Amino acid sequence: MQPIPDLLTTLLLLPLVLPGQPQSIKENSASSYVNCSQSQPVHELIRGVSGSKDKDGTCHCVVHLPNNPIYLQQLEQLQRTTQELMGKYEQELSRVSEYARAIEDQENWVLETNSALKSRNPIALTSSYQFPAFNQLRLELEGAQELVAQLKTKGRLSGSRDLLYQLQSQVANASLTLQLLADSDQRSFHALLQEVDVLEGQLHECERQKEEEEASIHPDPPLSPGSCAHGGLQGVSSPLVVQLNWRGFSYKAGAWGRDSAPSPASSLYWVAPLSAEGRYFDYYRLHKSYDDLVLMKNYEEWKMGYGDGSGNTVYKNFMYFNYYGTAEMAKVDLSSNSLVLQRPLPGATYKNRFSYAGVPWKDLDFAGDEKGLWVLYATEESKGNLVVSLLNASTLEVENTWHTSQYKPALSGAFMACGVLYALRSLSTRQEEIFYAFDTTTGQEHHLSILLDKMLETLHGINYCPLDHKLYVYNDGYLVNYDLSFLTLKHRLPRPPAKRPSGAQAPPKAVKPKKASRS
């Protein structure tokens, strides 16, 4: 690094004078005789002359500058370039010192963080690569590399090349060290996150086992009919096959259940097989008790002639279904088998546009629970995602609407319980999973995993009854029911929010729909 300072010293001692005038240069030297050309070979335009030393030890020599003004201009340019390079050189040396101190501080911080991570200190869960100062240091090093490259391009002095190469090597080493620190820190951080996830899973499993153990020792009292004093769905019993539907094995599609109005006074059971091709709803039977249903006696059989799909439900002695070939909701009085109301469902698709997986023609899926009468469907606006609407049971007007993040054709079915939507998906020909829940009270959704065994492959109609907390399922022609169990409020566990695919929006709050009028 010596040539640059010597060069600058020599050039600063060469004042620009009129052509041809000799100038005296004083320089301390250990010898009594000095050759000016030996001090520093500045430029070939400067001729070497002899010098002498006086009694005070000061060296005297005379430099003869040429008379050509062009050479003097070149000398001035050389002096300015040298001063500029020296200024930038000192700046870069200062920056490198700062970088070295910053990297040393970062190394100390990483050592402290790794020590905290090993002791599982929750405060140390933030990785250093997320700090703004870390990124700022990286950007400054990149800027230093660019500046060194510019200096190498502009520099015309052979004596400065070694310095620039050395400076470039130091900056490159600093950048590499910074990157290694970042990579090492990220790996440690992600490894810790994986360990935390495993521990959280073990903790939740331990809590679940403890809950089951407490429930077996001190069983909770059964829920009263129509009660929502619980913390959500906990489990599903094994299937109970009641019987084959009254029309025979060929009628694989259909629905059945119990009046879902939360009134103990009602014990009405209904069975509605679809036509053999699995679309047309034309007949149904009513039974006043479960015994009558099992023994197939004391029933009323009615012919409809204008239903579409297996989305039927019965609520307060009225049957609700999708009117054939339209997006209209229909309401039939079961006491007289008379159609009392039709109303279009705003925006709903129909004609098998967005039905459930493996269950065709179920565009409108009606459901009843403790909170009221619901309809589950999809719209073009929702891009096929499941939409939940609360209906006025008397007028069929939409009172509230919620949009979920689940694509309806990817689901095998859904039902409502205490204002919570539960969605199913098929795992195999013998098992379903209740994997998704959407609470219309809070507007929140979450994932769960409750397995549901099935006797045959397809669940066509799924209806929940608040009176006995059972699911009534039409399983490829067979009438099957399941007992549902719910978490008590003291056992309710927090659930993480459901993960949505990239680009999917969070479910909005309930939207008041505009009233639709029939022309």
ChimeraX attribute file (.defattr): number of C-alpha atoms within 10 A of each C-alpha:
attribute: neighborCount
match mode: 1-to-1
recipient: residues
	/A:1	12
	/A:2	9
	/A:3	14
	/A:4	19
	/A:5	12
	/A:6	14
	/A:7	20
	/A:8	18
	/A:9	11
	/A:10	16
	/A:11	19
	/A:12	12
	/A:13	13
	/A:14	16
	/A:15	10
	/A:16	13
	/A:17	11
	/A:18	12
	/A:19	13
	/A:20	12
	/A:21	12
	/A:22	14
	/A:23	17
	/A:24	14
	/A:25	17
	/A:26	16
	/A:27	16
	/A:28	13
	/A:29	12
	/A:30	11
	/A:31	11
	/A:32	15
	/A:33	14
	/A:34	20
	/A:35	15
	/A:36	22
	/A:37	16
	/A:38	10
	/A:39	13
	/A:40	15
	/A:41	15
	/A:42	17
	/A:43	11
	/A:44	8
	/A:45	14
	/A:46	15
	/A:47	15
	/A:48	17
	/A:49	14
	/A:50	13
	/A:51	18
	/A:52	16
	/A:53	19
	/A:54	9
	/A:55	7
	/A:56	7
	/A:57	15
	/A:58	17
	/A:59	23
	/A:60	21
	/A:61	21
	/A:62	18
	/A:63	20
	/A:64	16
	/A:65	21
	/A:66	17
	/A:67	12
	/A:68	10
	/A:69	12
	/A:70	10
	/A:71	13
	/A:72	18
	/A:73	12
	/A:74	12
	/A:75	19
	/A:76	16
	/A:77	12
	/A:78	17
	/A:79	17
	/A:80	14
	/A:81	16
	/A:82	21
	/A:83	17
	/A:84	11
	/A:85	18
	/A:86	16
	/A:87	11
	/A:88	14
	/A:89	19
	/A:90	11
	/A:91	12
	/A:92	17
	/A:93	12
	/A:94	11
	/A:95	16
	/A:96	18
	/A:97	12
	/A:98	13
	/A:99	20
	/A:100	14
	/A:101	12
	/A:102	16
	/A:103	19
	/A:104	12
	/A:105	12
	/A:106	18
	/A:107	15
	/A:108	11
	/A:109	13
	/A:110	18
	/A:111	13
	/A:112	12
	/A:113	22
	/A:114	17
	/A:115	13
	/A:116	15
	/A:117	19
	/A:118	11
	/A:119	10
	/A:120	14
	/A:121	12
	/A:122	9
	/A:123	9
	/A:124	17
	/A:125	15
	/A:126	14
	/A:127	16
	/A:128	20
	/A:129	17
	/A:130	11
	/A:131	10
	/A:132	9
	/A:133	13
	/A:134	16
	/A:135	15
	/A:136	11
	/A:137	17
	/A:138	17
	/A:139	13
	/A:140	14
	/A:141	21
	/A:142	14
	/A:143	13
	/A:144	20
	/A:145	18
	/A:146	12
	/A:147	15
	/A:148	20
	/A:149	15
	/A:150	11
	/A:151	16
	/A:152	16
	/A:153	9
	/A:154	11
	/A:155	16
	/A:156	13
	/A:157	15
	/A:158	9
	/A:159	14
	/A:160	22
	/A:161	16
	/A:162	12
	/A:163	16
	/A:164	18
	/A:165	13
	/A:166	12
	/A:167	19
	/A:168	19
	/A:169	14
	/A:170	15
	/A:171	22
	/A:172	16
	/A:173	12
	/A:174	17
	/A:175	22
	/A:176	14
	/A:177	13
	/A:178	21
	/A:179	14
	/A:180	11
	/A:181	17
	/A:182	19
	/A:183	12
	/A:184	13
	/A:185	20
	/A:186	17
	/A:187	12
	/A:188	15
	/A:189	21
	/A:190	13
	/A:191	12
	/A:192	16
	/A:193	13
	/A:194	11
	/A:195	13
	/A:196	13
	/A:197	11
	/A:198	11
	/A:199	12
	/A:200	12
	/A:201	12
	/A:202	12
	/A:203	12
	/A:204	13
	/A:205	12
	/A:206	12
	/A:207	14
	/A:208	14
	/A:209	12
	/A:210	12
	/A:211	15
	/A:212	14
	/A:213	12
	/A:214	13
	/A:215	13
	/A:216	10
	/A:217	9
	/A:218	9
	/A:219	10
	/A:220	11
	/A:221	7
	/A:222	10
	/A:223	17
	/A:224	12
	/A:225	15
	/A:226	21
	/A:227	14
	/A:228	17
	/A:229	13
	/A:230	17
	/A:231	15
	/A:232	19
	/A:233	19
	/A:234	15
	/A:235	17
	/A:236	18
	/A:237	15
	/A:238	15
	/A:239	18
	/A:240	15
	/A:241	16
	/A:242	13
	/A:243	14
	/A:244	18
	/A:245	23
	/A:246	17
	/A:247	16
	/A:248	12
	/A:249	13
	/A:250	14
	/A:251	19
	/A:252	24
	/A:253	30
	/A:254	32
	/A:255	30
	/A:256	31
	/A:257	26
	/A:258	29
	/A:259	26
	/A:260	29
	/A:261	24
	/A:262	21
	/A:263	14
	/A:264	11
	/A:265	8
	/A:266	16
	/A:267	16
	/A:268	18
	/A:269	20
	/A:270	24
	/A:271	22
	/A:272	26
	/A:273	30
	/A:274	24
	/A:275	18
	/A:276	15
	/A:277	10
	/A:278	20
	/A:279	21
	/A:280	22
	/A:281	27
	/A:282	16
	/A:283	18
	/A:284	20
	/A:285	18
	/A:286	21
	/A:287	21
	/A:288	17
	/A:289	17
	/A:290	15
	/A:291	11
	/A:292	14
	/A:293	21
	/A:294	12
	/A:295	10
	/A:296	13
	/A:297	12
	/A:298	13
	/A:299	16
	/A:300	12
	/A:301	15
	/A:302	15
	/A:303	11
	/A:304	15
	/A:305	12
	/A:306	16
	/A:307	23
	/A:308	27
	/A:309	32
	/A:310	31
	/A:311	27
	/A:312	28
	/A:313	29
	/A:314	28
	/A:315	20
	/A:316	17
	/A:317	17
	/A:318	21
	/A:319	19
	/A:320	29
	/A:321	27
	/A:322	29
	/A:323	22
	/A:324	20
	/A:325	15
	/A:326	16
	/A:327	20
	/A:328	19
	/A:329	21
	/A:330	22
	/A:331	23
	/A:332	19
	/A:333	16
	/A:334	16
	/A:335	9
	/A:336	8
	/A:337	15
	/A:338	12
	/A:339	16
	/A:340	10
	/A:341	15
	/A:342	18
	/A:343	17
	/A:344	18
	/A:345	21
	/A:346	16
	/A:347	13
	/A:348	22
	/A:349	21
	/A:350	23
	/A:351	16
	/A:352	17
	/A:353	17
	/A:354	26
	/A:355	27
	/A:356	24
	/A:357	16
	/A:358	16
	/A:359	22
	/A:360	19
	/A:361	24
	/A:362	28
	/A:363	29
	/A:364	29
	/A:365	28
	/A:366	31
	/A:367	28
	/A:368	29
	/A:369	25
	/A:370	21
	/A:371	17
	/A:372	19
	/A:373	25
	/A:374	26
	/A:375	27
	/A:376	25
	/A:377	25
	/A:378	27
	/A:379	19
	/A:380	12
	/A:381	10
	/A:382	17
	/A:383	11
	/A:384	21
	/A:385	20
	/A:386	25
	/A:387	20
	/A:388	23
	/A:389	24
	/A:390	23
	/A:391	18
	/A:392	14
	/A:393	17
	/A:394	10
	/A:395	11
	/A:396	21
	/A:397	21
	/A:398	20
	/A:399	16
	/A:400	18
	/A:401	20
	/A:402	20
	/A:403	22
	/A:404	23
	/A:405	21
	/A:406	18
	/A:407	16
	/A:408	25
	/A:409	19
	/A:410	18
	/A:411	21
	/A:412	22
	/A:413	28
	/A:414	24
	/A:415	24
	/A:416	29
	/A:417	24
	/A:418	21
	/A:419	21
	/A:420	21
	/A:421	20
	/A:422	20
	/A:423	22
	/A:424	22
	/A:425	20
	/A:426	21
	/A:427	13
	/A:428	12
	/A:429	12
	/A:430	13
	/A:431	16
	/A:432	22
	/A:433	18
	/A:434	23
	/A:435	17
	/A:436	21
	/A:437	23
	/A:438	24
	/A:439	18
	/A:440	21
	/A:441	11
	/A:442	11
	/A:443	16
	/A:444	17
	/A:445	22
	/A:446	15
	/A:447	17
	/A:448	17
	/A:449	13
	/A:450	15
	/A:451	19
	/A:452	20
	/A:453	17
	/A:454	20
	/A:455	17
	/A:456	13
	/A:457	15
	/A:458	25
	/A:459	26
	/A:460	26
	/A:461	31
	/A:462	27
	/A:463	29
	/A:464	28
	/A:465	25
	/A:466	27
	/A:467	23
	/A:468	18
	/A:469	21
	/A:470	19
	/A:471	25
	/A:472	22
	/A:473	27
	/A:474	29
	/A:475	25
	/A:476	22
	/A:477	26
	/A:478	26
	/A:479	23
	/A:480	23
	/A:481	23
	/A:482	20
	/A:483	16
	/A:484	16
	/A:485	17
	/A:486	19
	/A:487	17
	/A:488	19
	/A:489	11
	/A:490	8
	/A:491	16
	/A:492	14
	/A:493	14
	/A:494	9
	/A:495	10
	/A:496	10
	/A:497	10
	/A:498	17
	/A:499	12
	/A:500	11
	/A:501	9
	/A:502	6
	/A:503	6
	/A:504	11
	/A:505	11
	/A:506	15
	/A:507	14
	/A:508	12
	/A:509	15
	/A:510	18
	/A:511	12
	/A:512	12
	/A:513	13
	/A:514	11
	/A:515	10
	/A:516	12
	/A:517	9
	/A:518	6
	/A:519	3
